[in-house]
């Protein structure tokens, strides 16, 4: 019985470690996957490109290949940047942030509205009072979220990742 249990532990105890080692992608594979995401950016998408030197371009994406990207800075001016020069590529997303703001504002409005029933003796139900507060606070949250937005990182060089660890 004891030898069977030892054999079971040795057989199945070491197997997950072996599987995990086989499935781990290398750092080079991760960088190639991240750069592939850059090549799938739709043309004319507004992006922000930060270079290793610290310079940043707010521009329009044109195309990407394995060596770099082509950007349109102004309607008549384009620039080609090599992949080695790029620190980070991101895009500004106001839509998702607006939805998050809407949800937070509506939740806060619902909580405030449902707790105010004791204050008002107007005969309103708790749900009616909550709905009255949810709409304006939800819209206010959506407006704030849309204005502030969120930056989504599409590509980050290995240098940027080591910079974050410091």
N, C-alpha and C positions, 0 to 999 in steps of 0.2 A: 504494500500500500504506500509506504513512504517513498520507495524508489519510483513508483508511478507518479506521485505528486512532484518529485524533484524533476523527473523527465518532462512533465507537463509544464512546469515553470520555466525550465530551460528552453523548451521548444517554443512556447508562445510568449514568454517574457521578453525574449530578445528579438522576436520578429517585428514588432512595431517600430523599433529603433532602426532596423534595416530598411523597412518600407519608407520611413520618413527620410532617410538619407538619399534614397533613390529619387524621391519626388522633389527635393529642394532644387529650385532653379539657381543657377549661378548669377553673380552680380552682372556679368556681361549679358546674359540672357534677359535679365530684368531691364537693363538699359535698352536693349534692342526692342523689347516689348513696349517700353515707354516711348521710344522714338517712333514706333509703328503707329501709336496713338496720335502723334503729331501729324503723320502723313494722312490720317483720316479726317483732319480738320476740314470742314467745308470751305471752299473758296469764298472770299470776301468776309469771312468771320473776323470780327474785331478781337485782337489779342494783344497781350502785353509781353514783350520779350526783354528779359534782363540779361545783360552780358556779364562775363567774368570781370570786366573792368569796372562794373557798377553802373554803366550807362543803361538807360531803359528806353525802349521804343513802344509807343502806343500806336498800333498800326493795323493793317488789314492783311490777312493771310492770303497768299497766292498759291504756293505749292511747296512741297518738301520732297527731298530725295534722301538717300543714305548719307550724303555728305553735308547737308545743310538745308536752309529754308530761304525762300524768296518772299519778301514782304513788300507791300505797297505803303509807303509812308505818307505820301500826298497823292493826289489824283494823277500826277504826272511823274512822280519819283518812286523808283523801286530800289530795294537794297537786297543783296544776297549775303547771308550770314552763315559761316561754317558752323557745323555742329559743335566743334571744340570750343568756340567762343561763347556759346550759350550757357548761361547759368540756370535760367528758369523760363518756362513759357506758361502763361496763365491766361484765363479769359474771365471777364467780369460777368457774373450771372445775377441779374436782378429778379428774375421770375421765381426762382426757387426760394430766394430770401423773402420775397413778398408773400409766398404761400406759408412759409414758416411764421412770418410776422402776423399773418391773418389768423393762423391757428392759436398763437400765443395770445393775441389780442382778444379773440373770441372766448378763449378759456378764462382769461382774467375777467372779461366782461360778464361771463356766465356766473363766475364765482361771486363777483360783487353784486350782481343782480339778484342772485338767489339768496344772498344774505341780507338784503335790504327789506325783505318783506315785513319784518318786525317794526321797521322805522315808519313805513307808510301804512296808514290805516285807510287806504282807498279801496280795499276789497280786491286788489289784484292778486292773482295767483302767483306763486313763486316762479313758475315757468314763464309767465308773461313778463314779469319783472326782469328775469334773467335775459330773455330775448331782447328787451329794450336796451340793455347794456351791451349785449354781445355784438350787435350790429355796428354801432359807432366805434367801439374799441377794436373790433376786428378789422374794420376799414382803416382805422388809424395805424394799427400794427402792420397791415399790408402796405400802407404808404411808406412807413418808416423802413420796412424791410426792402421794398423796391428801390428806395432812394439810396440806402446804404449798400445793398447788394452784398455779394460774396465773390471772392476770387477763387476760381477752381484751377489748381495747378495741373497742367497737362503733361509737362515734362520737367524733370529736375536732374541736373547733371550730378555725377558723383561728388564733385567739389561742393555743391550746395548742400548735400546731405552731411558731409563732414563738417561743414560750417555750422549746421544746426546742432550737432553733437557738442560743440565747444561751449 
